[in-house]
Amino acid sequence: MSEKLHLSPEDEFPEDLSAVSNQDLQVLDSQVQRQLDYEYVAEGEPNPETEFRHHDLDDEFQERDTR
């Protein structure tokens, strides 16, 4: 797992999120969210790749949430 605080669209992203531990998934989500925030401020809109990653993470969290 990367020590970076953000995950740019060019950085590697797991193809199978179901194989990622809960803790690493939360770190990945934080990195993507920080990147999204940056893109909105610096570029006015998110990069499509960052948006897709954000949605993929949300879907994975939904699948894991057993409430």
Buried (B, 14 or more C-beta within 10 A) or exposed (E): EEEEEBBBBEBEBBEEBEEBEEEEBEBBBBBBBBBBEBBEEEEEEBBEBBBBBBEBBEEBBEEEEEE
